Amino acid sequence: MFEDMVPRVEEAVELSRKWAENGWKMKFGPKNVEVVSLKEAEALPVSFIYREEAVNYWHQVHLMGNDAADSGEKAVESLKVGDIDAAEKALYLSSYIERPYENYTTAWKSLYETFKGKMAECA
């Protein structure tokens, strides 16, 4: 029943690893300068007063995306061996990590809710 979740979780893992690369609209400073990725933040001139803030933000997004992806990989491993409880915990952790960015990405939240729905069907 949970086999169909594996490719969806694997896709979310790949997307999470690219959060900082693909990015989303984010504005910095009183002039609301839009910086949409880590690469763009790092390319800002050193003289740009909010450069450090933008770089730090996108570095944090990169780290959190990797953490969510790592937990997602644990969910995939758990699903493949039929450990539904461990998969549920790993998906919950990924959705929890994603929460600060829920205005920009909700892949893990959606997967977790789908998974919980499937668990309820089995109960």
N, C-alpha and C positions, 0 to 999 in steps of 0.2 A: 504493500500500500504506500510505502514511503519512497519507493525506488525512483519515482518521477521527481522527487525533490532534489536528488543528487545533481543533475545538470543545472538546475536553477540555483542551487547553492554555489556550485562551481563558477557560474557566471557572476554571481554577486561577489565572490572572492576576487575575481579578475577586476571587476569594477571598483571595488574598495581599494585595491592596490594602486589604482590610477586616480583616486580622488584629487590629489594635489596636482597631478599632471593635466587632467581634463578640467578640473576646477568648476567654478560657478561664479556668478557675479558677486563681488565683495568690494565694498568701498572703504577707503581709508582717508583719514585727515578731514579737516573742516571743509575742504573743497570737494570731498567725496570722490577722490580719484579711484577709478575702478581698476582693480588688479584681480585677474581671473584665474591665476595659477601660480604655483611656486616658481616656475621658469620666468614668468613675467615679473614677479616680485624681485627675483634675483637680478633681473635686467634693469631694474630702476637705478637711476644715478645715485651714487652715494650721498649726494647733496640733498636728495629728496628726504625731507625730515621724517616722513612716516615709512620710509623703506624698511627699517628694522622691524617695525610693527607688522608690516605686510609679510616680510620674510618669516618672522616668527609664527604668524598665523598659519601660513601655508606649510611650514615645517610641522606644526602641530597636526594639521589635517593629514599630512603624509604619515605621521606616526600612528594616528588614530585609525586611518584607513588600513594600515598594515596590521594593527592589532585586531580590527574587525575581521580582516581576511584570515589571519592566523586562527582565530576562533572558528571561522567558517570552515577552514580546512579540517579542524577537529570534528566539526559536525558531519562533514562528508565521510571521514574515516569511520565515525560512529554509525552513520546510516548504512555504510557498506557492510558492517559486521552485525547490524541489527540491534545495536545498543541505542534504543530510542530515547531513554532517559538522558544519556550523555549528549545525544544530538540536540535534544530540547534545551539542555543547559548551555551548550555551545551557541546555539542560535539566539538564545536569550541574551547572552553576553555580547554577541555581535550587534544585536538591536540596541542594547544599552549603550555600547560604544558609539553607535551612530546617532544617538539621541541629540547631542549638541548641534548636529548638522541636519536635523529633520526638515528644515525649510529647503534644503538643497538635495537631499537624497533620503529615500525611505525604503530602499531595497530590503534591508534586513528586517525592518519592522513588518513589512508585508510578508516576507518569508516566514517570520516567526508566527504571525497571526494565522497564516495558511497551515503551518505545521500544527499549531494548537488545535485548529479546526479538525484536522485529520485525526489527531489524538482523541478528540472528543467523539468522533465517529466510531473509533475502535473500542471505546469504553462501554 
